[in-house]
């Protein structure tokens, strides 16, 4: 159903929760994508940790306040499964298994021939190529208990969760909708947030491999405020050398994943053609400049047409991509 058919009170709400924030976005239009409205709320450390809810009572109280302040009672909600919970894995299955049998086959194989670091997964898959004997699939897996904890909490607070997504797909959906893709590109997305970094490599519009890294976050070394527009403003008050060390670690991981794609996944047939940088880290511009110095590959960022009335912060691009899920 096209969003133009929804009345304003029935528009779907898009929620992104991570270790340090709750973000909401309501879509205004899809072409070009723009926000009807958005909100942010800082989440103190210790409530969500590495994507897992560690203090559900505090999170419920904060979400209940947000629901009242943002006036989203009883609305339908899409949400992102936190990156640390998600595994993307390429698997092969017998080619004779029919499309309508794949779900059941994978359900039986998960935990036996397909080994995972957790039990009782929820999963989705994307079909890749077949050589006649086997068919390759891209498997997206997360622990059911943690995913349902988010869904059940939203339901308990009288919201109606209707869809879940993962951040690299949400970001790529926006990137594709804005026609920033190029033919035959191998895109390396870098989602650089305040408390984590997500790295994902896309080939022919498909996310082949993803890595997630936590960034040490000491709230005492950050001044956190909300400006007049409701945007979270983070200002670092500690020694800048600490951030430099963090960035160096991430740049090393970018090199490692690039090499893994080049030599292991692709047998040196092709290489990364573009980086896509995004995130809510307050030093994202400095990170962009440093990446331009370090890497010989072009560095791109998602750019929206400027709106004189509303300037969408970079931190809201992820929920904007989530809002495009299921929109034709």
C-alpha positions in Angstrom: 0.0 0.0 0.0 1.4 3.4 -0.9 1.9 5.8 1.9 -0.2 8.4 0.2 -3.2 6.2 1.0 -2.6 6.4 4.8 -4.4 9.2 6.7 -1.9 11.1 8.9 -3.1 9.4 12.1 -2.4 6.0 10.6 1.1 6.6 9.3 3.6 4.0 10.3 6.1 5.0 12.9 9.7 3.9 12.4 11.8 3.3 15.6 15.5 2.9 15.9 16.9 1.9 19.3 20.6 1.5 20.0 22.8 1.6 23.1 22.6 5.4 23.4 19.4 6.6 21.8 15.8 6.2 20.7 14.9 7.7 17.4 11.5 8.1 15.7 10.7 9.1 12.1 7.4 9.4 10.3 7.6 9.4 6.5 6.2 12.3 4.5 6.9 11.2 1.0 9.0 8.6 -0.8 10.3 10.4 -3.9 12.4 12.0 -2.9 12.3 10.6 0.6 11.5 13.1 3.3 10.4 13.1 6.9 7.0 14.4 8.1 8.5 14.6 11.6 11.2 13.1 13.8 12.3 12.9 17.4 15.3 11.8 19.4 15.9 10.8 23.0 19.2 10.1 24.7 19.4 6.6 26.4 21.7 6.5 29.4 24.3 3.7 29.5 23.3 0.3 31.0 19.7 0.1 29.6 20.7 -1.4 26.3 24.1 -3.0 26.0 25.5 -4.5 22.8 22.0 -4.5 21.4 20.5 -6.5 24.3 18.0 -5.0 26.7 19.7 -5.1 30.1 17.2 -2.9 32.1 13.8 -3.6 30.7 11.9 -1.6 33.4 13.9 1.6 32.7 13.6 1.1 29.0 9.8 0.6 29.3 9.5 3.8 31.4 11.5 5.9 29.0 9.6 4.5 26.0 6.3 5.2 27.7 7.4 8.8 28.2 8.4 9.0 24.5 5.1 7.6 23.3 3.2 10.2 25.3 5.5 13.1 24.3 5.6 12.1 20.6 1.9 11.3 20.5 2.3 7.9 18.9 -0.1 5.9 21.1 -1.5 2.7 19.4 0.4 3.3 16.2 1.9 0.6 13.9 5.7 0.4 14.2 8.7 -0.8 12.3 11.9 -1.3 14.2 15.5 -2.3 13.6 16.9 -5.4 15.0 20.1 -4.1 16.8 23.2 -4.8 14.7 25.1 -6.9 17.4 22.3 -9.4 17.3 22.3 -10.0 13.5 24.4 -12.6 11.6 24.6 -12.6 7.8 25.8 -15.9 6.4 26.1 -17.5 3.0 24.9 -21.1 2.9 24.4 -23.7 0.2 21.3 -26.0 -0.1 20.5 -28.8 -2.6 19.2 -27.3 -5.8 16.2 -29.6 -5.9 14.6 -28.0 -2.9 11.7 -25.9 -4.1 11.1 -22.3 -3.2 8.2 -23.0 -0.9 10.3 -25.7 0.9 13.3 -23.5 1.7 11.9 -22.0 4.9 11.2 -25.5 6.3 14.5 -26.9 5.2 16.5 -24.1 6.8 14.4 -24.5 10.0 15.6 -28.1 10.3 19.2 -27.4 9.4 19.7 -24.4 11.7 21.6 -25.6 14.8 22.6 -28.9 13.1 24.5 -28.5 9.8 24.2 -24.7 10.0 25.9 -23.8 13.2 25.0 -20.6 15.1 26.3 -19.0 18.4 22.7 -19.1 19.8 19.6 -21.3 19.9 16.1 -20.6 18.7 16.9 -18.2 15.8 14.5 -16.1 13.8 15.7 -15.8 10.2 15.1 -14.7 6.6 16.9 -15.5 3.4 17.7 -14.2 0.0 18.3 -16.6 -3.0 21.6 -16.2 -4.9 22.9 -18.3 -7.8 22.5 -22.0 -8.5 24.9 -24.3 -10.3 22.2 -27.0 -10.9 23.5 -29.1 -7.9 23.4 -26.6 -5.1 21.7 -23.2 -4.6 23.4 -20.4 -2.6 21.4 -18.5 -0.1 22.1 -15.4 2.0 20.9 -16.1 5.5 19.9 -13.3 7.9 19.7 -14.7 11.5 19.1 -13.3 15.0 18.3 -14.8 18.4 14.5 -15.0 18.7 14.5 -14.3 22.4 16.2 -10.9 22.1 14.2 -9.9 19.0 10.9 -10.8 20.6 11.9 -8.9 23.7 11.8 -5.7 21.7 8.6 -6.7 19.9 6.8 -7.7 23.1 7.9 -4.5 24.9 6.4 -2.4 22.1 3.2 -4.4 22.2 3.0 -4.1 26.0 3.2 -0.4 25.6 0.2 -0.5 23.2 2.2 -0.1 20.0 1.7 -2.5 17.1 5.1 -3.9 15.7 4.5 -4.9 12.1 8.0 -5.3 10.6 11.6 -5.6 11.6 14.7 -4.8 9.5 18.5 -4.6 9.8 20.4 -1.3 9.6 22.6 -2.1 6.5 19.5 -2.9 4.4 17.7 0.2 5.7 20.6 2.4 4.8 21.1 0.8 1.4 17.4 1.1 0.6 17.6 4.9 1.1 20.9 5.0 -0.9 19.2 3.1 -3.8 16.0 5.2 -3.6 18.1 8.4 -4.1 19.7 6.9 -7.3 23.2 7.1 -5.8 24.0 3.6 -6.9 26.4 2.8 -9.8 26.5 -0.1 -12.2 28.6 -3.0 -11.1 29.7 -1.3 -7.9 30.9 -3.1 -4.8 29.8 -0.9 -2.0 31.3 -0.9 1.5 29.0 0.8 3.9 30.4 2.2 7.2 27.8 3.1 9.8 29.8 5.0 12.3 27.8 5.7 15.5 28.7 7.0 18.9 28.9 3.6 20.6 29.3 1.2 17.6 30.4 0.8 14.0 28.7 -1.5 11.5 30.6 -2.6 8.4 28.8 -4.2 5.5 29.8 -5.0 1.9 27.2 -5.0 -0.9 27.7 -6.7 -4.2 25.0 -6.4 -6.9 22.6 -4.8 -4.2 23.1 -7.8 -1.9 24.8 -7.6 1.5 27.4 -10.3 1.4 29.2 -9.9 4.7 28.7 -7.7 7.9 30.8 -7.0 10.9 29.8 -5.1 14.1 32.2 -3.4 16.5 31.5 -1.8 19.8 33.2 1.6 20.6 34.1 2.3 24.3 31.7 5.0 25.6 32.3 6.8 28.8 29.3 9.1 29.4 31.3 11.2 31.8 33.5 12.3 28.9 30.6 13.5 26.8 28.4 16.6 27.2 24.9 15.5 25.9 22.3 18.2 25.1 19.2 18.6 23.0 19.0 21.7 20.8 16.0 23.8 20.0 15.1 21.5 17.0 15.1 18.5 19.3 18.4 17.1 17.9 20.8 15.4 20.2 24.1 17.2 20.4 27.2 15.3 21.7 30.4 17.1 22.6 33.5 15.2 23.7 35.3 16.6 26.7 38.0 14.0 27.2 41.5 13.6 25.7 41.2 13.5 21.9 43.9 10.9 21.8 41.4 8.4 23.2 39.1 8.9 20.2 42.1 8.7 17.8 42.9 5.3 19.2 39.3 4.2 18.7 39.3 5.4 15.1 42.6 3.6 14.4 41.0 0.4 15.5 38.1 0.8 13.2 40.2 1.7 10.2 42.2 -1.5 10.8 38.9 -3.4 10.8 37.9 -1.8 7.5 41.2 -2.9 5.9 40.7 -6.4 7.3 37.2 -6.7 5.9 38.3 -5.2 2.5 41.0 -7.9 2.3 38.6 -10.6 3.3 36.3 -9.6 0.5 39.1 -9.3 -2.1 41.0 -12.5 -1.3 38.5 -14.9 0.3 35.0 -14.0 -0.9 35.9 -12.9 -4.4 39.3 -14.6 -5.2 40.7 -11.3 -6.4 38.2 -11.0 -9.2 37.0 -7.5 -8.1 37.6 -5.0 -5.3 35.7 -2.4 -3.3 34.6 0.4 -5.6 33.1 2.8 -3.1 32.7 3.5 0.6 29.3 4.8 1.9 29.8 6.6 5.2 26.9 7.4 7.5 26.2 7.5 11.2 25.5 9.7 14.3 29.1 10.1 15.5 29.6 13.8 16.2 33.0 13.7 14.5 31.7 12.1 11.3 33.1 14.9 9.1 36.6 14.4 10.5 36.2 10.6 10.0 35.2 11.3 6.4 38.3 13.4 5.8 40.5 10.8 7.4 39.1 8.0 5.2 39.7 10.2 2.1 43.4 10.4 3.1 43.7 6.7 4.0 41.8 4.9 1.2 42.2 5.1 -2.6 38.5 4.3 -3.0 35.9 7.1 -3.3 34.0 8.0 -0.1 30.4 8.8 -0.6 27.7 10.1 1.9 24.0 10.0 1.5 22.8 13.5 0.5 19.2 14.7 0.6 17.8 17.6 -1.3 17.9 20.5 1.1 14.5 21.4 2.6 14.2 25.0 3.7 11.8 24.1 6.4 13.3 20.9 7.7 17.0 19.9 7.7 17.2 16.2 8.6 20.2 15.3 10.8 22.5 12.5 9.5 21.4 10.5 12.6 17.9 10.2 11.1 18.9 8.8 7.7 18.8 5.2 9.2 15.1 5.5 10.3 14.3 7.2 7.0 15.7 4.2 5.2 13.6 2.0 7.5 10.5 4.0 6.6 11.0 2.9 3.0 10.7 -0.8 3.8 7.8 -2.3 1.8 7.2 0.9 -0.2 7.2 0.5 -3.9 
